[in-house]
Amino acid sequence: MNYTGNYQLPQWEKSDRIMMEDFNDMTAKMDASLTQIAAVAAQHGQTIPLLGNCRVQVGSYVGNGHSLDPTKAIHIGYTERPIMILIGGMDGGFGVLIGNCPKGLNLAVGYSRLLSAEWTDTGVDWYNAERSNQLNALGVYYHYIIFLPPKS
């Protein structure tokens, strides 16, 4: 007799004799798993409606080529502190800023660079020592999505 990899349920072959103990053990395991799944599903059914959905704001900017200096940081405004901001550039640059983290990431094929981020109640500023790593290449269009917390 063979057994399944995950739950060790019997898989009989033609030459195997089906034993009542094997069959009862299998149905008991299945019953216990289904009971556990039902309990988790019931818990999620109560919790998920309370989570709500993220709200989003979108926008764009054109890179001005400035870098190397915190006073020339990129600024994105918002109506309230976000959970996360995703930034994508027409040059293939992609950034992730996680709400209130002092560092963000500029992700590109084969590398990632840290962005220095400063959060306020109305916006976030970030910079990096290199223009391409700052998501601020001259004349490049960048689009962003701001994920706001759900309304209570």
N, C-alpha and C positions, 0 to 999 in steps of 0.2 A: 504494500500500500504506500502511496505517496501522500505528502501533506502540502498544503498551500504554504507559501513563504511568509505571509503576514500573520495569519491567525492559526496556523497549524491545523486547518480543517482537513479531514480525510478526503483523499481522491482515490477512489477504488479503481483497480484495474480488473479486467474480466476474470482473471484467475483468483482474485481476492474473495474471501468469504466475508460478507457483511455481518458485522457483529453488532448486537443491540447496544453494547456499551459504547462503541465507536460512534454509532449514530446518535445516541442520547448525548454524548459529550459534545458532538458537533452542534446539535440544536441548542444545547445550553449555552455554548459560546456565542452563537448567533443571537440568541435571546438577550444575553447580557449586553452585547454590543449594540443591538437595536434599542435597548432601554437607555443606554448611555447616550446614544445619538439623539433620541427623543428628548432627553433632559436638556442637552445642550441646545437643541433647536428651540425648546420652550424658553430657555433663558435668553437666547438671542432675540426671540420674538418679543420679549419684554424690553430688552436693552436697545436694540437697533432703532426703534422709533424715537427714542430719546436723544439720539446722536445728532439728528438733523443733517443737513447737507451744507457743504462748504459754499460760501458765496465767493464770487470772483469779480475782480476788476481787471481790465486789460488796457494796454497802452503801448506806445512806442516812442523812440527817440532816435536821433541821428548822431552818430559818434562825431566828436569834435577833435579827436586826436590827442587831447591833453592826457598826461599821466605824470608819474613820478612825484606827485605832490598831493597831499590830502586836501589842499584848498581847491584843487581842480577835480574833485570827486564827481562821479555821476550821482544824480539825485532822482529818486522816484518817490512821488507823493502818494498817499493813500488816505482813506477816510478813518481807518482804525488799524491798530497793529495787526499785521498779517501772521498767518501760520508759516507761509512760505511764498517766495517769489521765484518764478522760473523766467529766465531771460534767454532769448535766442536771437542770434545775429545772422544777417544775410551772408556773412562771411564764414558761417559754420560754427561760430563761437556759441557756447551754451553755458549759462550760469545758473547756480542754485543758491539762493539766500534763505536760510532757515530763520524764522522770526526770532529776533533778539540775540542771535548768535553773533559774536564779534568778528567771526570769520565766515566767509562764503567760499564757494568753489566756482572756478571757471573750468569747465570740463571740455576737453577737446579730444579728438582721436589721438590716443597714445599718451596723453598727459593730463594732469590737473594742476591748477595753480590756486593758491589762496588769495582771496580778496579781503581787504580790511573793510569791515562794515560798521557803520555807526547808525543806530536806530533811534528814532524819536517817536512821539505819538502821531506825527503827521507825515513822516517819510523816512527813507533810508538813504544814506550816502555810502559809496564804496569807491575804492581805488586800488591800484596795483602799480608796481614800478614799471611795467611795460604796457604800452597801449593795447596790444592785441590781448594781453592777459586781463586787461581792465574791462573788456567788452566796450571799447570806446575808439575803435579804429576810425580814422577820418573818413567821413562821408558814408559810413556803413549804417544801414537801417537795422535797429534792434527792436524786437517786440517782447513784451512781458505779460505774464499772467500773475496776478496777485490773488492768493488764496486766503480769504478772510474766515475767521471762525463762524460757525453757524449761529444764527440768532437763537436766544433762549426762548 
